[in-house]
Amino acid sequence: MRLDKLISNSTAFTRSQTGKIIRKGNVTVNDVVVKQAAYKVLPDDTVQYMGIDIKESKKRYIMLHKPKDVICATKDGEHQTVLNLLMISNLKSLHIAGRLDIDTTGLVLITDDGQWSHRITSPKHKQAKVYHVTLAEDINDEAIEQLSTGILLKGEKKKTLGAEVKKIDDRTILLTLHEGKYHQVKRMLAAVGNHVSQLHRQQIGNIILDSKLKEGHWRELTEDEIKIP
């Protein structure tokens, strides 16, 4: 890892501030002053700033219950973002693994582990995503069959993968997808002549939204939740 990245990820210093303290000679690696921000730090190296040890931060894995009207972005000039809800240090290193629309509620995963995030979001890993869908119109058996076998969405060249559909009542379904196309749930329901009134994501892969988490609240994932099949 680059020296400046290690320090900025593990302290309150920005990347710009980190570069300045390195160039001033305030950072040592194995008791030797290093003034190159791009210096490659090895796992066993001892890095110090003004005699204080700097260690790579432990990776963070967060489950958030996203409310409506909060956006999945790192920053925004108009709306509150999911990161605003966390109220923790070093937010700049975090990113969102699987975004939701502003009007969609439910499970959002936030992390600073890029490889883990890729395995969660990459279509080739086919992590199941379960949505509780409230519809504007009654759903019929024909529409359920279409959703289950796959639908050719407008602007697409291939049909979606078949979804798993569990009917709760005439206007409520649980929809499980194994891919993540843009606005996929809303587009699929529109394609079968219906409209999504409310959308709530309750599960990604083996991670189920904690029923104890109120909207806007979050917690760290457990070790079992972090493991990806």
PyMOL commands that set and color helices and strands:
alter all, ss='L'
color gray80, all
select helices_A, chain A and resi 3-10+15-23+82-85+91-93+114-121+123-125+141-149+184-191+223-226
alter helices_A, ss='H'
color red, helices_A
select strands_A, chain A and resi 27-29+32-33+47-49+52-54+61-66+95-97+105-111+129-135+164-169+172-177+196-204+207-208+218-220
alter strands_A, ss='S'
color yellow, strands_A
deselect
rebuild
show_as cartoon
